[in-house]
Amino acid sequence: MIRPLIRSLAAALTLIGACAAPAGAEDAKPALRANVTVVADFVRIGDLVENAGAVADVAIFRSPDLGTRGAVATERVVDAIRPHHLIGIDTRGLAEVVVTRPSRAITVQEISARIAQALADQYGFAKSRDIALTFDHAARTLQVEADAAGELQVVELSYDARNGHFSAAIDLPSSAELHRLAPRFTGTALATIDAVVLAHALERGAVLKASDLTVERRPKAEGPFIADVSAAAGLAARHQLRAGQPLREADLAKPPLVQRNDFVTIVYEAPGMVLTLRGEAQQSGALGDQISVTNVESKRVMQGIVTAPGRVSVGAAPTRLVDDAPPAASPAPAPEDAQQEHRVSSAE
């Protein structure tokens, strides 16, 4: 009775073992990984192989540079592991293993901004954004450990105001990689200002539109420049302007409302009346400019003020009234030219 029971129990255990063993063996079998991420300087067997067991911490390859990746042929991986007696590795049909080493990128822009801020703090520049840096040698993005936290620091700084030359050493306390590199940057630092710049060339007399203009930073020593687009838009070029040229006030003028030799309306205004004459401009003029105009009928030349396109006023200048002023004199008679003009309208 007991022997059949023992035989039945043994058979059951054998069946259970037969069913469980393959799954356990499959789980424990070393197998190659297709993609690996490492943070240390060396790649370990356990990084490349699942279930590497006692040899998991053995380093066999140097890691790629920070922020880069590399591919290792499967044959090389197996050959490197073989001396450590890890056998039966399932390569999963892979031709290579891709190894990635993540990083934190410290860009040239970040480096420039930190040096500019240090210069502003220590050497009296108004704002860090007003400083333009030019490096003596091409700067490049630095890669540090992915877990390196904190802000970039300038640990050494010198500046010569006579020639604008600077020297700066930077550091990131949490990064062993940056300590190893000990990067130092030299170059020139210049104070800059906003400058309105032409997007394309313009001919003399062309009226500038906002779409013709952009704002850039230019060396302060080269100024002063027009700094606001709204201050230049609507004005005319005094001379030919080239693309990329920063604009100065002397480059622009109010656009002429009257061109030389244009026929214009001459307006004479006096208290109680407005007289209009037909005239010819002897000069070009913008709004508010005083120009010479000729009455086309009498050929007399008068001085007038440009008040609108094709319109010139020759009225007498208004009298400023003050307390206790003597009584106003009778209105001056209209000029002879105005009296001859037959177009007369009452003033409002």
Number of C-alpha atoms within 10 A of each C-alpha: 5 7 8 9 10 11 11 12 12 12 12 12 12 12 12 11 11 11 11 11 12 11 10 10 10 10 12 13 16 21 18 25 19 18 13 18 15 18 16 13 14 15 22 21 26 19 20 25 24 18 17 23 14 11 15 16 13 16 17 14 14 11 21 20 15 22 16 13 16 14 15 13 12 17 13 12 19 17 10 14 22 13 9 12 8 17 13 10 17 14 19 10 9 13 12 19 20 15 22 20 21 20 18 16 15 14 14 14 12 14 19 19 18 18 26 23 18 19 23 18 13 12 13 9 18 12 14 20 15 21 26 19 19 16 16 13 9 8 15 11 12 18 19 24 20 15 12 16 13 10 12 17 15 19 12 12 17 14 18 12 12 6 10 13 18 21 18 18 16 21 20 19 15 16 18 14 17 18 14 8 12 12 12 14 18 19 15 18 24 20 20 21 22 19 25 25 25 22 16 12 13 18 13 14 17 17 20 19 14 13 10 18 23 16 17 15 18 22 17 16 10 10 16 16 18 21 21 14 19 13 12 26 16 17 19 21 22 18 15 12 19 14 13 15 14 26 21 16 12 11 17 22 17 18 19 21 18 26 17 15 14 15 19 22 20 27 21 21 19 18 12 10 13 18 23 22 22 17 27 23 27 19 15 18 24 19 17 16 17 18 21 19 29 21 20 15 12 12 12 12 16 17 15 22 21 23 18 15 15 19 21 32 22 23 19 13 8 7 7 6 10 7 5 6 8 8 7 8 6 7 10 9 9 17 11 10 19 22 14 13 13 10 12 14 11 10 11 7
